């Protein structure tokens, strides 16, 4: 249990600190960073699978599974791209909002797509969160589209991957990145030929950081998988709020983003909704209802 908690905390702290990583390469256009992330993630996870000699699962993949994983990869591309762009555009706080509301959004997806039935307190939590987001939208005069995009794409991503049987997170990431590997390589090769590539052209530090995007992507996932096998789902569900909390604090204290009273009131509503939702889930520990989030 103690090791599992330590691994879980490490995973979500790593995800929470990702804005620092993307800020370190903010001179690079988002599409170029995203392409490197797909390419080097495939290289890294393929190397891990090769070392473990775990390729037998490929024989069980049918056409339906490949189509679904391709769709999951497309959702992942939108999620990753939105997140990287938002971080480097000074919207870290809004990305945190997206991952705070993601568990509640997953509940809505469960009702709309899987026809699940919610208990009264779960509906109350969703209502409080909706009031908070609605308040921010009206008072600030703009829809928090970054938060909605992150919550929507990651919620749908989780829904799609859940329907693919016999494939673990690491194997799933391998297929998802492989399906988008060729477009990413073509784009990066074009940049190199034109002399516009940041890789090798913007200094050694940027080049190394771009090459390590695969490690930065897969390492938290490996830590999360190790933690999830050792501790209850309800506890993993509590730990998931570490990542957006770190991002929220980073956005305010390190990168000087302004929250303001109206946005803070909206966040307080979302946090109250999460507290109610979490308490309701813990009260039914034998039937865990928390949706586990693995951030971008």
N, C-alpha and C positions, 0 to 999 in steps of 0.2 A: 504493500500500500504506500509506504513512504517513498519508495523508488518511483512508483507510478505518479504520485503527486509531483515529485521533483521533475520528472520528465514532462509532465503536462504543463507545469509552470514554465519550464524552459521553452517548450514549443510555442506557447502563447506570448511569452516575452519576445521571442524571436520574431513572431509575426507582428507584434506591436511596434518593434523597432525598425521594421522595413522602410518606413518613411525616411529614416536617416540614410539608408542605402540608396534609395531612389534620388534623394536630394544630392547625394555625392556624385551622381551622373546627370544632373539636371541640364547640363550643357548639351546633352545628346537628345535629339528629337524622340518623342514618345514612341513612334512606330519603329524606330531603330532599336530602342531599348527592348520593346516588346518582342521584336524578331530575335534578338540575341537571347532573350529569356526562353523562348521556345526551343531554339537550337541547342543551347547549352544545357537546358533541362533534360532534353532527350539524351544528350551525350552522357550526362551524369547518371540518370536513372538507368539507362541501358547498361552502363558500366557496372552499377550495383547489381543488377539482375544477372549479368554475365558472371560476376564473381560468385554469386550464390547458386548459379546454374539453375535458375528458376524460369524456364521458358516453356514448360509443358502446358501452361494455361493458354498459350496461343492457339493450340490445336482445338480448344473448346470454343473459340470465338467464331460465331456465325455472322452472316451478312447483317442480320438485324442488330446484333451487338456492335458491329463496326459502325453502322449508320448512327446508332445512338451515341457512341463515343465520339464520332465526328461532330455531332450536334453539341455534345458536351464540350469538345475542344473549341468550337465556335463561341459558345457562351463564356468559356474561360478566357478567350482572347478579348472579348468585349469587357469582361470584368477586370482583367489585368491591365488592359489599355486605359480604361477609365480611371483606375486606381493610380497608375503611374502618372498620368496627365494631371489628375486632381492634386496629387501630392506636390508636384513641381509647379503647379499653378497657384499654390498657396491655399488649398482647400482641404487640409489634413483634418480639420475639425468636422467637415462635412462627410469625409470618408468614415470617420469614427461613428457618426450618426447612422450611416448605412449599415455598419456591422452591429450597432446596438439594436436596430429595428429588424435585422435579419431573422433572428429566432421567431419573432412575432409574425413576420411576413411568411415564414415557413408554415406556421399554423394556418394562416389564411390559405396558402396553397393546398394544404392538406384538406381543408374544407371544400375548396373550389374544384380541385382535380381528383382527389382521392375519396371525396365524399365522407370525410371523417366528421364526427360529431364532437363539438366542444362543450366543456362544462361552463357553468355560469361565470366562475372567476376568470377563466381564460378569455371569455368574451369581454368581461370588464377590463382586463389588461389591454386587450387590443383596442378597445374604445378609448381608454386613457391615452395610449400612444397616438391614436389617430387625432385626438384633440390637440395634443402637443405639436404634432407635425402640421396640422391645419392652422394652428395659432401662428407658428413660424411663417408659414406660407402667406397668410394674410398680412401679418405685421411687417414682414420684410419685403413683401411685394414680389416674391419670386419663389418658384417651386424648387425645393432642394433636389434637383434632378440627379446630381452626382450620387447622393445617398440612395435615391430610389433605384437608379441604374445598378448600383452595387448590390443592393438587397434583392432586386428582381433577378439579375443574371446569376447570382450565387444561389438563390433559392431554386431557380429552375435547373441549375447545374446539379445541385444535390438531388433533385427529383429525378433527373434523367439518369444519373449514375447509379441511383438506388435501384433502378429497374434492370441494370445490367448484372446478371448473376455470375458468380464464380470469378470475379475480377476484383482484386484488392485495390486500395488507393494508389499504391506505387505502380502496379500494372496498368491501372486506368490512366494515370498520368503519362505513362510511356506511350500508350496508343494515342492519346489526345494530342500530345506534342508531336508524335510521328506523323500524324495526319496533316499537321500544319507546318511540318518541317520544310518541305520543298518550297512552298511560297515564301517562307522566311529566308531560306538560303538564296533564292532567286533575288529577292529584294536586297539583301545584304551584299550579294555579289555585284549587283547593279551599282550600288553606292560605292563599292571599292573600285570598280572600273571607271566610274565618273570622277573619282578622287574626292567624293563627298563623305566618305565614311569616317565616323568617329573612332572606330576600332583601328588602332595603329596610327591615327592621325591627330588625336587630341591628347597625346601624352601617354606615358606608361601607366599612370594611375587609372585613368579612364578605361584603357584597354584591359587591364587586369580585372577591374570591377565588372566590366561587361562579360568577360569570360567566366566570372564566378557567379553570374546570375543563376545558373543551374544549381549550384550548391546552396545559394541563398533561398531558392525556391523549394528544393527537396528536403533540406535538413530539418526544418520545422515539421514537415509532413512525417518524416521518419520518427522524430521525437513524439509526435502526437500519436502515431500508430502504436508505439511502444507503451505509451501511457494508457491508451484506451484499453489495452489488453490486461492492465493491472488494477484499474480502479473502476468503481461503478459509473454508469452513464450519467447519473444525476450529479456526481462530483465533477466529471468532465464538463457538464453543462454549466456549472458554476465558474469553472476556470476560463471558459470561453470569453468572458467579459474582460479579462485581463488585457487582451490585444487592443480593442477599441479604447479602453481606458488609457493605456499608454499613449496611443496615437492622439487622443484628446489633449492630454497633458503636454505632449511634445508640441502640438500645434500652437498652444497658448504660450508656453514658457520658453521654448527654444526658438520657434520660428515666428513668434510675434503675431499670430492670428488673433483677431478681435472677435470675441464671442458676442458681447452686447446683452442687454437685459432680455430682449425679446427672444433671442436664440437660447439663452440660458433657461428661460421659462419653458420653452419647448423641450429642451433636454431634460429638465426636471420631470416633466410629464412622462417622457420616454423611460427615464430611470425608475420612476414610480411604477410604471407598467411592468417593467422587467422584474422589479422587486416582488410585485404581486404574482406575476407569472412563475417566478422561481420558487416562491414560497408555496404556491399551489402544487408545483411539481414535486417539491421535497416532501410535502405531506402525503404524497402517493408514491413513495419511493419504490414500492414493489412493482409499480407500473410507471416507469419513467416516461415523462412527456417532453423533456427538454430536447431541443434539436441541437445537435453538436455542430459547431461552425469551425471550418478550417479556412481562415481568411486568405485573401489574395497575397 
